[in-house]
C-alpha cells in the first residue's frame, strides 16, 4: 500500500512539474511594490498556473456556502476599493483584513463585493478583461488575485461574501479598443454586424443587449466562472438593467422577433429578455451549489423599475426559479416628497412572493454624509436636520414581518477604506443606527 501511495505521489509531482514548464493564459504575475506593470497579455515572463486539478493538489473539500438568516450586509463598491488596489499584495491583504474586521465589529455579517462593474473583472478571467479599477488602466495584467484575498479575509472575519456583477454595463469604446481581442466583448465591438446589436452604445458607455441568447450565455458563463473558482456565498446584481427606453437600443432584435410572429409589446419583450437572463443566472448558481444565494437589488421606485428598467420584479418574486432574495434600494428618507421610506417599503412588502423568496431592504449612508437629497422635494433638508433617520428606518424594517434583513450602501460612508477610521460626517447617524442594527434579530 505504501508503495502505491508513493507511486501516486511521484506521478502527481511529475504532472505538476511538467505543467509548470508550459504556458497558460490564466496567469497572475506578482511584483514588488513600485515595479512597472507589463502590458496585457503578459507573455514569456509569466508563471503559469498548474494544470493539475485544484482538488487533487489541495486534497481538501471545498467549504459549503455560509449565509445568515439574519441578513446584515454592506455593499463594497469599486469606488470604496480604488485606492486599495494601488497597494502591493501584502498591504492589500492587510487593508482587506481591516475592512472586514471593522464590518464584523459593527454588527454586519455579509459583504456584497463588486467584482464586475463594467464588463471587466477583479480576478483572473478567461471571459472578461482585468478591470481598470484594479490595474489602473485597461490592457494591463493583474499583479495578484484580489478576489482570492478578499474572499479569504472576509471568511476569516466571519462574514459571508457575495460576488456583485453588473451584467449589461460595459466600458467606453475607447477602452474597448485597448483590451485583448481574445475577449468576446472586444470581438463584438470590432464586428460591424455585432456592434449595434449584441452591444450598443448609450451615452459614453457600451451595454450588452440581452435580447440575444449568446449575450445571455456570456453573462451566465462569467458568473459561473466566479462561482466555480472562488468560495463565494452568493451572487448579486444591482439596479443596472436596460440603460434606456429608446427604441433604437434593440430595434433589430425586436423587429426580428415580430417578423417571426411575436406579439409582445417592446416593453414586455424587454422584460422577457431580462426574465430569461435572471432565470439563467439562477440556474447557474444552483447548479454549482444549492446553498449559494442569488440576490437582485433593483432601484426603489417600483414604477421606474418595471416601466423604464424593464425589470419584472413581480415575476422574479412571485415565481420559483428566479432569485432567492430581492433587495430594493429604498434610498429615501422618511420625509421624501414623493417616495417616503415607509410607503415605499410597504409597496415592496406587498408584492406577492414565492415561498422561497425573501425580502431584504437596501438603504444608503451617502445622504447622511452629504446632508441633502436634492430629489426629495419638501424633504430635501431632512438629512441635515435629523441624525437618526436610518435608525428610524431600521425600526420600520424590523416591524415589517415580511422583511428579513438589510443592506447598506456603502463601506466608504462607514469607514475610510485605507485607514479604517470612522467617517466624521456620518458618526452621528451611525451612533443611533449601529446599536439598533447589532440588536436586531430578523431571524425571529
C-alpha positions in Angstrom: 0.0 0.0 0.0 2.8 2.4 0.9 4.5 1.7 -2.5 1.2 2.5 -4.3 0.8 5.8 -2.4 4.4 6.7 -3.1 4.0 6.0 -6.8 0.8 8.1 -6.9 2.6 11.0 -5.2 5.5 10.8 -7.7 3.1 10.7 -10.6 1.2 13.8 -9.4 4.5 15.5 -8.8 5.7 14.7 -12.4 2.5 16.1 -13.8 2.8 19.3 -11.8 6.4 19.9 -12.8 5.7 19.3 -16.4 2.7 21.6 -16.2 4.9 24.3 -14.8 7.0 24.2 -17.9 4.2 25.1 -20.3 2.3 28.3 -21.0 -1.1 29.2 -19.8 -3.1 32.4 -20.3 -4.8 32.3 -16.8 -1.8 33.8 -15.1 -1.2 36.2 -12.3 2.3 37.8 -12.0 3.4 39.2 -8.7 5.7 42.2 -8.5 7.3 44.1 -5.7 5.7 47.5 -4.9 6.9 50.1 -7.3 7.8 47.8 -10.2 6.4 48.6 -13.6 3.5 46.6 -14.7 3.8 44.7 -18.1 1.3 45.2 -20.9 -1.5 42.7 -21.2 -1.3 39.9 -22.2 1.9 39.0 -20.2 3.9 36.7 -22.3 7.3 34.9 -21.7 7.7 36.2 -18.2 4.5 34.7 -16.8 4.4 31.9 -14.3 1.6 29.6 -15.4 -1.0 28.1 -13.1 -0.6 24.3 -12.8 -3.0 22.3 -14.9 -3.4 19.6 -12.3 -7.0 19.9 -10.9 -7.0 22.1 -7.8 -9.0 19.5 -5.8 -6.2 17.0 -6.4 -3.4 19.4 -5.4 -5.2 20.8 -2.3 -6.7 17.5 -1.2 -9.4 19.2 0.8 -13.1 19.6 0.2 -14.5 23.0 -0.7 -16.3 24.5 2.2 -20.0 24.9 1.8 -21.5 28.4 1.4 -22.4 30.2 4.7 -25.3 32.6 4.7 -27.0 34.1 7.7 -30.8 34.0 8.4 -30.2 37.4 10.0 -29.0 39.3 6.8 -27.0 42.4 7.7 -24.9 43.5 4.7 -22.8 46.3 3.3 -22.0 46.9 -0.3 -18.3 47.2 -1.0 -18.1 49.0 -4.4 -15.3 49.7 -6.8 -15.2 53.2 -5.5 -14.6 52.0 -2.0 -11.6 50.0 -3.2 -9.9 52.1 -5.8 -7.1 53.3 -3.5 -6.6 49.8 -2.1 -5.7 48.3 -5.5 -2.6 50.5 -5.8 -1.0 48.6 -2.9 1.2 45.5 -3.2 -0.2 42.1 -2.3 0.8 42.2 1.3 -0.5 45.7 2.0 -3.7 44.9 0.1 -4.2 41.9 2.3 -3.8 44.0 5.4 -6.3 46.6 4.1 -8.8 43.8 3.4 -8.3 42.4 6.9 -9.1 45.8 8.5 -12.1 46.4 6.3 -13.8 43.1 7.2 -12.8 43.4 10.9 -14.5 46.8 11.0 -17.6 45.4 9.4 -17.8 42.5 11.8 -17.2 44.6 14.8 -20.0 47.0 13.7 -22.6 44.2 13.6 -22.6 43.3 9.9 -22.4 39.6 8.7 -22.3 39.9 4.9 -20.3 41.9 2.4 -21.6 42.4 -1.2 -18.4 42.8 -3.2 -18.2 44.4 -6.6 -16.2 42.2 -9.0 -17.5 43.3 -12.4 -18.6 46.9 -12.7 -18.0 47.5 -16.5 -17.7 44.2 -18.4 -14.4 43.6 -16.6 -13.0 41.6 -13.8 -11.5 41.9 -10.3 -9.9 38.4 -10.7 -8.0 36.5 -13.4 -10.7 35.7 -16.0 -10.8 33.9 -19.4 -14.1 35.8 -20.2 -13.6 39.4 -19.2 -10.5 41.7 -19.1 -8.9 42.8 -15.9 -10.7 45.9 -14.6 -9.0 49.3 -14.8 -10.1 49.9 -11.2 -7.6 47.2 -10.2 -4.8 47.7 -12.7 -5.0 51.5 -13.3 -5.9 51.1 -17.0 -7.3 48.5 -19.4 -4.8 46.3 -21.1 -2.7 45.7 -18.0 -2.3 42.5 -16.2 -3.3 41.8 -12.6 -0.3 41.6 -10.1 -2.2 39.3 -7.8 -5.7 38.0 -7.4 -7.8 40.5 -5.4 -10.9 38.3 -5.2 -9.0 35.4 -3.7 -7.6 37.7 -1.0 -11.0 39.4 -0.3 -12.9 36.1 -0.1 -10.3 34.6 2.3 -10.2 37.7 4.6 -14.0 38.0 4.7 -14.4 34.4 5.8 -11.7 34.8 8.4 -13.7 37.7 9.8 -16.8 35.5 9.9 -18.5 37.3 7.1 -20.4 35.8 4.1 -19.2 37.3 0.8 -21.5 37.8 -2.2 -19.9 38.5 -5.7 -21.6 41.5 -7.2 -21.7 41.9 -11.0 -23.2 44.4 -13.4 -24.4 42.2 -16.2 -25.1 44.6 -19.1 -22.9 47.7 -18.5 -19.5 47.8 -20.3 -16.8 50.4 -20.7 -16.4 53.1 -23.3 -15.5 52.5 -26.9 -12.0 54.0 -26.3 -11.4 51.5 -23.5 -12.9 48.6 -25.5 -10.2 49.2 -28.2 -7.5 48.7 -25.6 -8.5 45.2 -24.4 -7.3 42.0 -25.9 -9.2 40.7 -29.0 -9.5 37.3 -27.2 -12.4 38.7 -25.2 -15.8 38.3 -26.7 -16.9 41.9 -25.9 -13.9 43.2 -28.0 -14.7 40.8 -30.8 -18.3 42.1 -30.9 -17.1 45.7 -30.8 -14.8 45.0 -33.8 -17.6 43.2 -35.7 -19.7 45.7 -37.7 -22.7 43.4 -37.5 -22.5 42.8 -33.7 -21.6 46.4 -32.8 -25.0 47.9 -32.7 -26.8 44.6 -32.0 -25.0 42.4 -29.4 -23.7 45.5 -27.8 -24.9 49.1 -28.1 -23.6 52.5 -27.2 -25.7 54.6 -24.8 -24.0 57.9 -23.8 -20.3 57.3 -23.2 -20.6 53.6 -22.4 -21.5 50.4 -24.3 -24.0 47.9 -23.0 -24.7 44.3 -23.8 -28.1 43.6 -25.3 -29.8 40.7 -23.5 -32.1 40.0 -26.5 -29.6 37.6 -28.0 -29.0 34.1 -26.5 -25.3 34.4 -27.0 -25.2 37.6 -24.9 -27.1 36.0 -22.1 -24.8 32.9 -22.3 -21.7 35.1 -22.0 -23.1 36.8 -18.9 -24.0 33.5 -17.3 -20.6 32.0 -18.2 -18.9 34.9 -16.5 -21.0 34.3 -13.3 -20.3 30.6 -13.4 -16.6 31.3 -13.7 -16.7 33.1 -10.3 -18.9 30.5 -8.6 -16.8 27.6 -9.7 -13.4 29.1 -8.8 -14.0 31.1 -5.7 -15.6 30.3 -2.3 -18.3 33.0 -2.6 -21.6 32.6 -0.7 -23.8 34.5 -3.1 -24.1 36.1 -6.5 -25.6 39.6 -6.6 -26.9 42.0 -9.3 -27.7 45.7 -8.6 -30.1 48.1 -10.4 -28.4 48.5 -13.8 -30.7 46.7 -16.2 -31.8 48.2 -19.6 -29.9 51.5 -19.8 -32.5 53.4 -21.9 -36.2 53.4 -23.1 -35.0 54.4 -26.6 -36.5 52.0 -29.1 -33.3 52.1 -31.2 -31.4 50.1 -28.5 -32.7 46.8 -29.6 -34.6 47.6 -32.8 -33.0 44.9 -34.9 -33.7 42.2 -32.3 -37.3 43.3 -31.7 -38.1 43.6 -35.4 -36.7 40.1 -36.0 -38.9 38.9 -33.1 -42.0 40.5 -34.7 -41.2 39.0 -38.1 -41.2 35.6 -36.6 -44.7 36.1 -35.3 -44.0 37.5 -31.9 -46.8 39.7 -30.4 -45.3 41.2 -27.2 -45.0 44.9 -26.9 -41.5 46.3 -26.8 -41.7 46.7 -23.0 -42.9 43.2 -22.5 -40.3 41.9 -25.0 -37.5 43.6 -23.0 -38.9 42.3 -19.7 -38.9 38.8 -21.1 -35.2 39.0 -22.1 -34.4 40.1 -18.6 -36.5 37.2 -17.2 -34.5 34.8 -19.3 -31.2 36.3 -18.1 -32.2 36.2 -14.4 -33.5 32.6 -14.7 -30.3 31.6 -16.4 -28.2 33.1 -13.7 -30.3 31.4 -11.0 -29.9 28.0 -12.7 -26.1 28.5 -12.9 -26.0 29.4 -9.2 -27.9 26.4 -8.1 -26.1 24.0 -10.4 -22.8 25.0 -8.8 -24.2 24.8 -5.2 -27.7 25.0 -4.0 -26.5 26.8 -0.9 -25.3 29.8 -2.8 -27.7 32.7 -2.7 -28.8 34.7 -5.7 -30.0 38.2 -4.9 -31.0 41.2 -7.0 -31.2 44.8 -5.9 -33.4 47.0 -8.1 -34.0 50.7 -7.6 -36.6 51.7 -5.0 -39.2 53.3 -7.3 -41.3 50.3 -8.4 -42.9 52.2 -11.4 -39.5 53.1 -12.8 -38.1 49.6 -12.2 -40.9 48.0 -14.1 -41.5 50.5 -16.9 -38.1 52.0 -17.6 -35.6 49.5 -16.4 -37.7 46.6 -17.7 -37.1 44.6 -14.5 -40.1 42.3 -14.0 -39.7 42.1 -10.2 -43.3 40.7 -9.9 -42.3 37.6 -11.8 -38.9 37.3 -10.1 -40.5 37.5 -6.7 -43.8 35.7 -7.4 -42.4 32.6 -9.1 -39.8 30.0 -8.2 -36.6 29.8 -10.2 -35.6 33.4 -10.5 -33.9 34.5 -7.2 -33.5 33.8 -3.5 -34.0 37.4 -2.3 -34.9 40.8 -3.6 -33.2 43.9 -2.1 -34.9 47.1 -3.3 -32.7 50.2 -2.9 -35.0 52.3 -0.8 -32.6 55.2 -0.7 -35.3 57.7 0.6 -35.8 59.5 3.8 -38.9 59.5 5.9 -40.0 62.9 4.6 -39.2 62.3 0.9 -41.8 64.3 -1.1 -42.8 61.5 -3.5 -41.3 58.3 -2.1 -41.2 58.4 1.7 -39.3 55.4 3.1 -42.3 53.8 4.9 -44.6 54.0 2.0 -42.0 52.5 -0.4 -41.2 49.7 2.0 -44.8 48.8 2.3 -45.2 48.7 -1.5 -42.3 46.3 -1.9 -43.6 44.1 1.0 -47.0 43.9 -0.7 -45.6 42.2 -3.8 -46.6 38.5 -3.7 -43.5 36.3 -3.2 -42.9 32.6 -3.7 -42.2 30.7 -0.5 -38.5 30.5 -1.2 -38.1 34.3 -2.0 -37.1 36.7 0.8 -37.3 40.4 1.0 -34.3 42.5 2.3 -34.2 46.3 2.4 -31.4 48.3 0.9 -30.6 51.7 2.4 -27.9 54.3 1.8 -25.5 56.2 4.1 -24.5 58.6 1.3 -27.3 61.1 2.1 -26.3 61.0 5.8 -22.8 62.1 4.6 -23.9 64.8 2.2 -26.8 66.0 4.4 -29.1 66.5 1.5 -31.4 64.8 -1.1 -32.0 67.2 -4.0 -34.7 65.0 -5.4 -36.7 64.7 -2.2 -38.8 67.9 -2.7 -40.1 69.1 0.6 -37.9 66.6 2.4 -34.6 67.6 0.8 -33.2 69.0 4.1 -34.2 66.1 6.2 -30.8 64.5 6.3 -29.1 67.7 7.7 -31.9 68.4 10.2 -32.0 64.9 11.7 -29.3 62.4 12.6 -31.4 59.3 13.4 -33.1 58.8 10.1 -31.6 55.4 9.3 -32.2 54.2 12.8 -35.9 55.0 12.5 -36.0 53.4 9.0 -34.4 50.3 10.5 -37.2 50.2 13.2 -39.8 50.2 10.4 -38.0 47.3 8.7 -37.9 45.4 11.9 -41.7 46.0 12.3 -42.4 44.7 8.8 -42.9 40.9 9.2 -42.1 40.3 5.5 -38.7 41.8 5.7 -35.8 39.6 6.7 -32.7 41.8 6.6 -30.9 44.9 5.5 -28.1 46.1 3.3 -26.3 49.5 3.4 -24.5 51.4 0.7 -21.6 51.6 1.1 -18.4 51.0 3.1 -16.8 54.4 2.4 -19.5 56.1 4.3 -18.8 54.0 7.4 -15.0 53.9 7.5 -12.1 55.3 5.5 -11.0 52.4 3.2 -7.3 52.9 3.8 -7.1 54.0 7.5 -10.2 52.3 8.9 -11.1 55.5 10.7 -14.8 56.3 11.1 -16.2 58.9 8.7 -16.7 62.1 10.6 -19.8 63.2 8.6 -21.8 60.0 9.4 -20.7 59.5 13.0 -23.9 61.0 14.5 -26.1 58.9 12.2 -24.2 55.7 12.9 -24.3 56.3 16.7 -28.0 55.7 16.6 -28.1 53.1 13.7 -25.4 50.6 14.8 -26.7 49.8 18.3 -30.1 49.1 16.8 -28.6 47.0 14.0 -26.5 45.0 16.4 -29.5 44.2 18.5 -31.8 43.4 15.5 -32.9 39.8 15.1 -34.6 39.4 11.7 -34.5 35.6 12.0 -37.1 35.7 14.8 
